[in-house]
Amino acid sequence: MSLLLKQLFGFIKLLNSETGHNQIAAGIACGFILGMTPIFSLQSLVVFLLIFLFRIQAGAAFLSAFFFAFIAWVFDPIFHQFGSWFLTQSSLQGVLTSMYNMPLVPLTRFNNSVVMGAGVVAILCFPLVFFLSRLLILKYRKAVVERIKNTKFWKALQATSIYKWYYSYENLYG
Amino acid sequence: MTDEKKANAPKVKKKKGPLRLEVILPSILILALIYGYFFFFFDSHLRKAGEYALTQVHGAEVNIGNIQTSFLNASLVIQKIQITDKNQPERDLFRIGEVRFKTLWDGLLRAKVAIEEASIKNIQALVPRDRPGRVLPPPPPDGKPGLIAKAEKEIVDQTKAKLQDNFLGDILAVVNGVDVKDQLKSLEGDLKASLRIKELDAELKKKKEEWDQRLKSLPESDYFKSLETRFKALNWNEKDPIKFANNLQTANNLVKEAKSKVEEIDKAQKDLRGDLGNYGGSIKDLEGFIQQDIKDLQKRFNIPSIDPKSISQQFFMKQIEERLVGTRKYYEVAKKYMPPKFKGEKTKEPEETLVPRKRGEGKNFTFPITKGYPKFWLKKAFISSEVSSSEYSGNITGEVLDVTSHPQYLKRPTKINISGDFPQKAIYGLDLKSVIDFTTDTPKQTVDLKLASFPIGKIVLSESSDAGLAMSPSKAALQVNAQLTEGQIMMDTKSQYNEVKYDIQAKEKFVSDLLTNIFTGIPTVTLNAKISGAWSDLKININSNLGEELARGFGKQLQAKIDEAKQRIREEIDKQIGQEKQKLQEQIKGLSGDISKSLGVRKSEVDKVIKDLEDGIKKEGNGLIKKDDMKKLEEEGKKLLKGLGL
């Protein structure tokens, strides 16, 4: 829980900072894939590794995974239907059979109707989620953060010793 | 730039790249910790988890001596597995020295477990434990019989129906003489033949009433007289040709009417013959009811059949029942773990519940396996064991081939071949060959088991207050060939009990002497049984030389007594139902006589009337219509037509 809270605070801090909108957007998009995947499988592991190795905002990823998991739960029956339809397409049988017999690929559990349905939707919507969240972050920063920074209250707060102390602490320990 | 200026200049943060290079060191540390865990602790934790899980499944303590896993070799070695006997916790049901598995990485990367070679070494049975094993409390009964209990009951019900309690006692009772006379006196109401006679009597009475009604509806003498009167009333001296023709027509109508009555009488006679035929058949069928009564009473008075087959069945049904129950239990347990019967077999859709569904259940689609492995495939497992100091150890060799989750893909049935001896337990010549074939749409399992020699305890053949018989062979041999196909069993079992000693107990000395004389000359007992059919309807055929010898030993004397008892039953039944039967036959005879006579009389009367009428018409017609009259009649007719302008 404390890890999730730490990630949440980190996410809010990053959201309000001047840099890192791509990191946050990538985090949300990766979290979208994690949230959509119903069970732990190979693709989840790959996404975790990506979050770990690249500068993708982990807090944003875990928060969005938590959020999208609820949405996916609601849409599971649709994913099941779509996945079943996809897995039974006669034109895809050759490819799917080859995948089923390949090493490692079966570990993705692609032959499960919900995994396949949600997976296809997640991959197709991944760029959309990335760019949409990036756009929203930029707009948020311009419309909300900038406006707050120009308020008298914020300027007054910046002049206080507590803020100066916090600012120095932030510069020193990040 | 001065130093002061340098110090006041804002710090420019170094731009970080897309990779988190700072995680390399922690990652190495984490990986080292994981490696350390797997190297030092994983095996012992797996052993403890395995012990716990197996104990829960088995219901009694299961111990594992050691587990060694190897990630790179994808292998697993389990040593010293001890499975506590639930009924006697101070000993192990089985003890396995070592189990070794080695899976293929190629298979694991495809999420398949393909075990190239496995070995199960040093199997021992019923070995005393160092300390008693822990037995878990049994789960609370749910009040409903379990699947295995149901299956066992299905077998026991069938074998019980074929068994006669106190079989030997019944035979000896017959030897002493059976008096069925007194017992039969009060049986009249229970005899099926008697009940049938009463039914027939009631039917006959009803039929007689019907026939009386029908006879009333048939014409009687008054009616025939009226026909003659109506004929005589016709004026045959009539000169008017039209009126004469009318008279002739009326006379012909009278004949027709009389003939229609003849048809009615003929039909009634035919129906009567049919009814009488039916009753004749019913009287003959009574013999079948009498035979059934004799059988029922034979059973009721415990008069045994002493043919060799019946004796063998009565003596050895319990042994066969045990084998059948064992096979059925194996079948029910194994059924749970068998692959699906047919390709594309549909499983029942789960019922909807109010519990929120879990994520990710969906449906798993399977695709043809073109290369690679089935989900699980144990290619070959060697089984071996050598005699050790333990008296329960043995020289066992064997192999298990092609255990798989997809036999239809592999096209290889699972084969189990085990052979060996347990010298310290005097068990020799164990040879087990089993084929579990799910490669076709009709699953088939065959078991061929041979045991050349094994010690056997006391076998109770018959037990009652009057007499008891048990045999104690020093050793026995067994051969079982069984085939299971979709709920059908075909089992052929042959047993031989050697150096048999008999334990005969009887109240009366002459009985004891008789049995001792018979059994002294039978040192070897054979038991052959063939069982076939569905589990719910088994055909059991048991043969034993003991049955033959016993039937021969009791000899003609006993058979004569049994025949005499049967004859007495027959006589008593005849006596009890004889009067009723005779009365019934008389009633049928009476019905036949009275009605036949009445119908015959009426038939002759109506025949006479028809003859008289036809003779009258002939006579009157020929006498009165002459050629001149005919001419006159013709001319008058022509005049009439002219007058009408035609």
Interface residues (C-beta under 8 A of the other chain):
Chain A: P38 I39 F52 L53 F54 R55 A69 A72 W73 D76 F79 H80 G83 S84 L87 T88 Q93 L96 T97 S98 Y100 N101 M102 P103 L104 P106 L107 R109 N111 N112 S113 V114 V115 G117 N171
Chain B: K11 K16 G17 P18 L19 R20 V23 S27 D106 L109 R110 A111 K112 R357 R359 G360 E361 G362 K363 N364 F365 T366 F367 P368 I369 T370 K371 G372
